[in-house]
Amino acid sequence: MNSQYIETQAIRTQIERTAFLEHSNPLYLTSSFVFEDAEDMRSSFAEEKKRNIYSRFTNPNTSEFVSKICKLEGAEDGYAFATGMSAVFSTFAALLNSGDHIVSSRSIFGSTNSLFTKFLPKWNIETSYFKVNEVDKIEALIQPNTKVLYAESPTNPAVDILDLQVLGDIAKKHNLIFIVDNCFATPYLQNPIQFGADLVIHSATKLIDGQGRVLGGVTVGRADLIREIYLFSRNTGPALSPFNAWVLSKSLETLVVRVERHC
Ligand SMILES: Cc1ncc(COP(=O)(O)O)c(C=O)c1O
């Protein structure tokens, strides 16, 4: 993404100002939101109107953070999580069923590897791995029940680089959901959606915060898939706290200058 555009979006994307016309978005430390009357509550829960109901579902601070990441990644929608790992886990738990299969790069973050090898098999979801220098062998791993192609680039900890366009083309050809953990590149350096990713995951704990203060995670991408992830998450409770969302939204204002120095 054009650097001037990304900087402007990271600073200017803001939820509606209050009557005080504050410069910096205030913290909405509230578990829930009130209703005018019973009918207002009914129609809100029925999703006949878009509004905040309960901070496990949405909160103004998390919405601001999510909309910034969506703009920076070129995504339709997203949901913010308490940690990067809750973003990874909830994304898979929301989209996969017992009997589904994942094809993944072998070079991935350790806890994601543990999820694939120790925990998802409990629900009869298996993973086949390809080596980062053997993308030509990916298609041979695809089975009739394969649902997701997963990769990280650059990877943690080996800093391997994958050709996301090659992976995106394979995912499209075989009708797989292509998910990329973009945490090390950040949306400043790489937008996986441009290469065919359906979903992009970040551990916001890393370069998005950049100052070691808070944990956070986010998944953004196709609206239909995010809807599934949202419905799973609003019922199971991995939501990012409003305070951490406020910190992370502020962090994004300096993402470009920080990542340039890191490079
Ligand atoms: C690539 C990658 N994905 C996911 C995670 C997990 O993020 P968190 O520590 O916020 O749960 C990490 C953490 O190091 C990571 O490096």
The ligand as an SDF file (V2000), in Angstrom:
LIG
                    3D

 16 16  0  0  0  0  0  0  0  0999 V2000
    3.8260  -15.3470   13.6620 C   0  0  0  0  0  0  0  0  0  0  0  0
    3.1270  -15.3690   14.9770 C   0  0  0  0  0  0  0  0  0  0  0  0
    1.8200  -15.7050   15.0200 N   0  0  0  0  0  0  0  0  0  0  0  0
    1.1480  -15.7450   16.1830 C   0  0  0  0  0  0  0  0  0  0  0  0
    1.7700  -15.4640   17.3880 C   0  0  0  0  0  0  0  0  0  0  0  0
    0.9830  -15.5440   18.6540 C   0  0  0  0  0  0  0  0  0  0  0  0
    0.6970  -14.2720   19.1300 O   0  0  0  0  0  0  0  0  0  0  0  0
    0.3800  -13.9370   20.6800 P   0  0  0  0  0  0  0  0  0  0  0  0
    1.6650  -14.0800   21.4190 O   0  0  0  0  0  0  0  0  0  0  0  0
   -0.1280  -12.5360   20.6290 O   0  0  0  0  0  0  0  0  0  0  0  0
   -0.6540  -14.9080   21.1460 O   0  0  0  0  0  0  0  0  0  0  0  0
    3.1230  -15.0780   17.3830 C   0  0  0  0  0  0  0  0  0  0  0  0
    3.8070  -14.7540   18.6510 C   0  0  0  0  0  0  0  0  0  0  0  0
    5.0250  -14.7120   18.7380 O   0  0  0  0  0  0  0  0  0  0  0  0
    3.8090  -15.0350   16.1550 C   0  0  0  0  0  0  0  0  0  0  0  0
    5.1020  -14.6890   16.0810 O   0  0  0  0  0  0  0  0  0  0  0  0
  1  2  1  0
  2  3  1  0
  2 15  2  0
  3  4  2  0
  4  5  1  0
  5  6  1  0
  5 12  2  0
  6  7  1  0
  7  8  1  0
  8  9  2  0
  8 10  1  0
  8 11  1  0
 12 13  1  0
 12 15  1  0
 13 14  2  0
 15 16  1  0
M  END
$$$$
